[in-house]
């Protein structure tokens, strides 16, 4: 299949079935059903989330099926009057990789960012995810950082 055989688009509050398909894709690709499928938010919660201006989801659709997707947050900065977009999760179905799906979705985020006057877009990759690192290196400048997760309860 060619890159032209899929479309990318931002989900709207009425796209609940596609958001559910995206959550299933994340669960499968990340082997994390305990995160993405164990406590599924209500339709009302998801619709409200998709209506917010600081969160959005972009999907790649091929023949009516979600084959890729990402979720991102627009973060308003404090040091200057500007914002950045953080791509929090990005996944492409194994059968659709290396066909331009991830690049097309990131290009869609870039277009959203440009329309919103956003300063930059950033994403993280696991150190051992060579494919993601190679892709993101082609699209932007690499910064090495160490990510920490701090538990709320001690």
BELMOTA-V671936 format. One record per residue. N is the residue number from 1. RES is the residue in three letters. OMEGA is omega as a letter, one per 20 degrees, with the letter a starting at -180 (none if undefined). Layout:
N	RES	OMEGA
N	RES	OMEGA
This chain:
1	UNK	a
2	UNK	r
3	UNK	a
4	UNK	a
5	UNK	r
6	UNK	r
7	UNK	r
8	UNK	r
9	UNK	r
10	UNK	r
11	UNK	r
12	UNK	r
13	UNK	r
14	UNK	a
15	UNK	a
16	UNK	r
17	UNK	r
18	UNK	r
19	UNK	r
20	UNK	r
21	UNK	r
22	UNK	r
23	UNK	r
24	UNK	r
25	UNK	r
26	UNK	a
27	UNK	a
28	UNK	a
29	UNK	a
30	UNK	a
31	UNK	a
32	UNK	r
33	UNK	r
34	UNK	r
35	UNK	a
36	UNK	a
37	UNK	a
38	UNK	a
39	UNK	a
40	UNK	r
41	UNK	r
42	UNK	r
43	UNK	r
44	UNK	r
45	UNK	a
46	UNK	r
47	UNK	r
48	UNK	r
49	UNK	a
50	UNK	r
51	UNK	a
52	UNK	r
53	UNK	a
54	UNK	r
55	UNK	r
56	UNK	r
57	UNK	r
58	UNK	r
59	UNK	r
60	UNK	a
61	UNK	r
62	UNK	r
63	UNK	r
64	UNK	a
65	UNK	r
66	UNK	a
67	UNK	r
68	UNK	r
69	UNK	r
70	UNK	r
71	UNK	a
72	UNK	r
73	UNK	r
74	UNK	a
75	UNK	r
76	UNK	a
77	UNK	r
78	UNK	a
79	UNK	r
80	UNK	r
81	UNK	r
82	UNK	r
83	UNK	r
84	UNK	r
85	UNK	r
86	UNK	r
87	UNK	a
88	UNK	r
89	UNK	r
90	UNK	r
91	UNK	r
92	UNK	r
93	UNK	a
94	UNK	a
95	UNK	a
96	UNK	a
97	UNK	r
98	UNK	r
99	UNK	r
100	UNK	a
101	UNK	a
102	UNK	r
103	UNK	r
104	UNK	r
105	UNK	r
106	UNK	r
107	UNK	r
108	UNK	r
109	UNK	r
110	UNK	r
111	UNK	r
112	UNK	a
113	UNK	r
114	UNK	r
115	UNK	a
116	UNK	a
117	UNK	a
118	UNK	a
119	UNK	a
120	UNK	r
121	UNK	r
122	UNK	a
123	UNK	r
124	UNK	r
125	UNK	r
126	UNK	a
127	UNK	a
128	UNK	r
129	UNK	a
130	UNK	a
131	UNK	r
132	UNK	a
133	UNK	r
134	UNK	r
135	UNK	a
136	UNK	r
137	UNK	r
138	UNK	a
139	UNK	a
140	UNK	a
141	UNK	a
142	UNK	r
143	UNK	r
144	UNK	r
145	UNK	r
146	UNK	a
147	UNK	r
148	UNK	r
149	UNK	a
150	UNK	a
151	UNK	r
152	UNK	r
153	UNK	a
154	UNK	none
